[in-house]
């Protein structure tokens, strides 16, 4: 009679363990891929919510459907124009077919990371440095299309790839700085020359108008005298050409 409570406790304990192994709760963003005796059960995908498994017979692999932000480690790349650079990127992807992500590839996270690294070196190695710096959106789109095409059989959708940073050698940075400085100087000289050209055109137009109207020269001369008298307190001797007074000295008919 004394052994009966012990047996009951053992049975209850065993039942609790079996029940704990048979019940699974999956969140909204989780799915479970269920294997029964090593084979997929139907489509193999369960969840979200309460999942009942047959103990010992069923095994479940949990997969998250949330977007994964994967940082691609810096890669040493030699561009098409033989410039050695170091580039890193970030890849955004998510699992859209959990059964493929479990069955078709051993570790989809590691596989996607390695594929991203090799694709980054390959694509950037075929591009020139100027294209990498000026056409980054085009490079990002090309990387996304290539990686997404390779991960599609694994049930993974790559939504975006961004080249995050491009590290240039010191000598290349100095050369680009000199080039940028020379470009700014060239633009400054072009703007100054354009200003001189426009000023010369205006002066030529003004000279033509003054040549056609002698009285205008006289008025301009008198205006200059007035400005000098206003700005300078000392006595200023300013010669007046007699030609300027001729229009006023002509006898009126």
C-alpha positions as CSV (number, residue, x, y, z in Angstrom):
1,X,0.0,0.0,0.0
2,X,2.9,2.4,0.7
3,X,4.3,1.9,-2.9
4,X,1.0,3.1,-4.5
5,X,1.6,6.8,-3.9
6,X,5.1,6.5,-5.2
7,X,3.9,4.8,-8.4
8,X,1.2,7.5,-8.7
9,X,3.8,10.3,-8.4
10,X,6.0,8.6,-11.0
11,X,3.0,8.3,-13.4
12,X,2.0,11.9,-12.9
13,X,5.6,13.0,-13.4
14,X,5.9,11.0,-16.6
15,X,2.6,12.4,-17.9
16,X,3.7,15.9,-17.2
17,X,7.0,15.4,-19.1
18,X,5.1,13.8,-22.1
19,X,2.6,16.6,-22.1
20,X,5.3,19.3,-22.0
21,X,7.0,17.7,-25.0
22,X,3.8,17.4,-26.9
23,X,2.6,20.9,-26.6
24,X,4.2,23.9,-28.4
25,X,3.1,27.5,-28.6
26,X,4.3,29.5,-31.6
27,X,4.2,33.3,-31.8
28,X,2.6,35.2,-34.7
29,X,6.0,35.6,-36.4
30,X,7.0,32.0,-35.9
31,X,6.4,28.8,-37.8
32,X,7.2,25.2,-37.0
33,X,8.4,22.6,-39.5
34,X,7.2,19.2,-38.2
35,X,8.9,15.9,-39.1
36,X,7.3,12.6,-38.2
37,X,9.7,9.8,-38.2
38,X,12.0,11.9,-40.3
39,X,9.4,12.9,-42.9
40,X,7.5,16.1,-43.4
41,X,3.9,15.9,-42.1
42,X,1.8,17.2,-45.0
43,X,3.2,20.6,-46.0
44,X,5.3,20.4,-42.9
45,X,4.5,23.9,-41.7
46,X,2.5,24.5,-38.5
47,X,1.5,27.6,-36.5
48,X,1.1,30.2,-35.2
49,X,-0.7,29.2,-31.9
50,X,-1.0,25.9,-30.1
51,X,0.7,22.9,-31.7
52,X,0.2,19.3,-30.5
53,X,3.1,16.9,-31.3
54,X,3.3,13.2,-30.8
55,X,6.0,12.6,-28.3
56,X,9.1,10.8,-29.6
57,X,7.6,10.5,-33.0
58,X,7.3,14.1,-34.0
59,X,10.2,16.6,-34.1
60,X,9.7,20.3,-34.8
61,X,12.1,22.9,-36.1
62,X,11.1,26.5,-35.2
63,X,11.7,29.2,-37.9
64,X,11.2,33.0,-37.6
65,X,9.5,34.9,-40.4
66,X,10.8,38.3,-39.3
67,X,13.1,40.3,-41.5
68,X,16.8,39.6,-40.7
69,X,19.3,42.4,-40.9
70,X,22.6,40.8,-41.6
71,X,25.9,42.8,-41.5
72,X,28.3,41.6,-44.2
73,X,31.9,41.8,-42.8
74,X,34.4,44.1,-44.6
75,X,35.7,42.5,-47.8
76,X,39.0,43.3,-49.6
77,X,38.1,44.0,-53.2
78,X,40.2,45.0,-56.3
79,X,38.1,47.0,-58.6
80,X,38.1,46.8,-62.4
81,X,40.5,49.7,-62.6
82,X,42.9,48.0,-60.2
83,X,42.1,50.0,-57.0
84,X,42.3,48.1,-53.7
85,X,39.4,48.9,-51.5
86,X,37.6,47.5,-48.4
87,X,33.8,47.4,-48.6
88,X,31.1,46.2,-46.2
89,X,27.4,46.0,-46.7
90,X,24.1,45.1,-45.0
91,X,21.5,42.6,-46.3
92,X,17.8,42.6,-45.5
93,X,16.0,39.3,-46.0
94,X,13.3,37.1,-44.6
95,X,12.1,33.5,-44.8
96,X,8.9,33.1,-46.9
97,X,8.9,29.3,-47.1
98,X,10.0,27.7,-43.8
99,X,10.0,24.1,-45.1
100,X,12.6,25.0,-47.8
101,X,14.7,27.0,-45.4
102,X,15.0,23.9,-43.2
103,X,15.1,21.1,-45.8
104,X,17.0,22.7,-48.7
105,X,19.9,24.2,-46.8
106,X,21.6,23.2,-43.5
107,X,22.0,26.7,-42.0
108,X,20.2,29.4,-44.1
109,X,21.7,32.2,-42.0
110,X,25.3,31.1,-42.6
111,X,24.6,30.2,-46.2
112,X,23.1,33.7,-46.9
113,X,26.0,35.4,-45.2
114,X,28.6,33.5,-47.2
115,X,26.7,34.0,-50.5
116,X,26.5,37.8,-49.7
117,X,30.2,38.0,-49.1
118,X,31.2,36.2,-52.4
119,X,28.6,38.2,-54.4
120,X,29.9,41.5,-53.0
121,X,33.5,40.7,-54.0
122,X,32.4,39.5,-57.4
123,X,30.1,42.4,-58.4
124,X,32.4,45.1,-57.0
125,X,35.4,43.5,-58.6
126,X,33.8,44.0,-62.0
127,X,33.0,47.7,-61.4
128,X,35.2,50.8,-61.6
129,X,35.8,53.0,-58.6
130,X,34.0,56.0,-60.0
131,X,30.9,53.8,-60.6
132,X,31.0,52.6,-57.0
133,X,31.1,56.1,-55.7
134,X,28.6,57.7,-58.1
135,X,26.2,54.8,-58.9
136,X,25.8,53.1,-55.6
137,X,22.0,52.6,-56.1
138,X,22.6,50.7,-59.3
139,X,25.3,48.5,-57.5
140,X,22.8,47.9,-54.6
141,X,20.1,46.8,-57.0
142,X,22.4,44.5,-58.9
143,X,23.6,42.9,-55.6
144,X,20.0,42.4,-54.5
145,X,18.9,40.7,-57.7
146,X,21.9,38.3,-57.7
147,X,21.6,37.3,-54.0
148,X,17.8,36.9,-54.2
149,X,18.1,34.7,-57.3
150,X,20.5,32.3,-55.4
151,X,18.5,32.2,-52.2
152,X,15.1,31.7,-53.8
153,X,15.5,27.8,-53.8
154,X,16.0,28.1,-50.0
155,X,12.7,29.9,-49.5
156,X,14.4,33.2,-48.7
157,X,13.5,36.6,-50.1
158,X,16.2,39.3,-50.2
159,X,14.4,42.6,-50.1
160,X,17.4,45.0,-50.0
161,X,21.2,45.2,-50.1
162,X,23.0,48.3,-49.2
163,X,26.8,49.0,-49.6
164,X,27.4,50.7,-46.3
165,X,31.0,51.9,-46.4
166,X,33.9,52.0,-48.9
167,X,37.4,52.5,-47.4
168,X,39.9,53.9,-49.9
169,X,43.7,53.8,-49.5
170,X,45.4,56.9,-48.2
171,X,47.1,57.8,-51.5
172,X,43.8,57.4,-53.3
173,X,42.1,59.7,-50.8
174,X,44.8,62.4,-51.3
175,X,44.6,62.1,-55.1
176,X,40.8,62.5,-55.0
177,X,41.1,65.5,-52.7
178,X,43.5,67.1,-55.1
179,X,41.2,66.3,-58.0
180,X,38.2,67.9,-56.2
181,X,40.3,71.0,-55.3
182,X,41.4,71.4,-58.9
183,X,37.8,71.0,-60.1
184,X,36.7,73.8,-57.6
185,X,39.5,76.1,-58.9
186,X,38.4,75.4,-62.5
187,X,34.8,76.3,-61.7
188,X,36.0,79.5,-59.9
189,X,38.0,80.6,-62.9
190,X,35.2,79.9,-65.3
191,X,32.8,81.9,-63.1
192,X,35.3,84.8,-62.9
193,X,35.9,84.7,-66.6
194,X,32.1,84.7,-67.3
195,X,31.7,87.7,-64.9
196,X,34.5,89.6,-66.7
197,X,32.9,88.8,-70.1
198,X,29.5,90.1,-69.0
199,X,31.1,93.2,-67.4
200,X,33.0,94.0,-70.6
201,X,29.8,93.6,-72.6
202,X,28.0,96.0,-70.3
203,X,30.9,98.5,-70.5
204,X,30.9,98.3,-74.3
205,X,27.2,99.0,-74.3
206,X,27.6,101.9,-71.9
207,X,30.5,103.3,-74.0
208,X,28.3,103.1,-77.1
209,X,25.5,105.0,-75.5
210,X,27.9,107.7,-74.2
211,X,29.4,108.0,-77.6
212,X,26.0,108.6,-79.2
213,X,25.0,111.1,-76.5
214,X,27.8,113.7,-75.6
215,X,25.6,115.3,-73.0
216,X,25.5,112.0,-71.1
217,X,29.3,112.2,-70.7
218,X,29.0,115.6,-69.3
219,X,26.4,114.6,-66.8
220,X,28.5,111.5,-65.8
221,X,31.5,113.8,-65.3
222,X,29.6,116.2,-63.1
223,X,28.2,113.3,-61.1
224,X,31.7,112.0,-60.4
225,X,32.7,115.5,-59.2
226,X,29.8,115.5,-56.8
227,X,30.7,112.1,-55.4
228,X,34.3,113.2,-54.9
229,X,33.2,116.4,-53.1
230,X,31.0,114.4,-50.8
231,X,33.5,111.7,-49.9
232,X,36.6,113.9,-49.6
233,X,36.9,116.9,-47.3
234,X,40.2,118.2,-48.7
235,X,40.5,120.4,-51.8
236,X,40.6,118.5,-55.1
237,X,41.8,120.0,-58.4
238,X,39.9,118.2,-61.1
239,X,40.7,119.2,-64.7
240,X,37.6,119.7,-66.9
241,X,38.1,119.0,-70.6
242,X,36.8,121.8,-72.7
243,X,35.2,119.3,-75.0
244,X,32.7,118.5,-72.4
245,X,31.5,122.0,-72.2
246,X,31.1,122.5,-76.0
247,X,27.5,121.3,-76.0
248,X,26.7,124.0,-73.5
249,X,28.7,126.7,-75.2
250,X,27.0,126.4,-78.7
251,X,25.0,129.4,-79.5
252,X,21.3,128.7,-79.5
253,X,19.7,129.3,-82.8
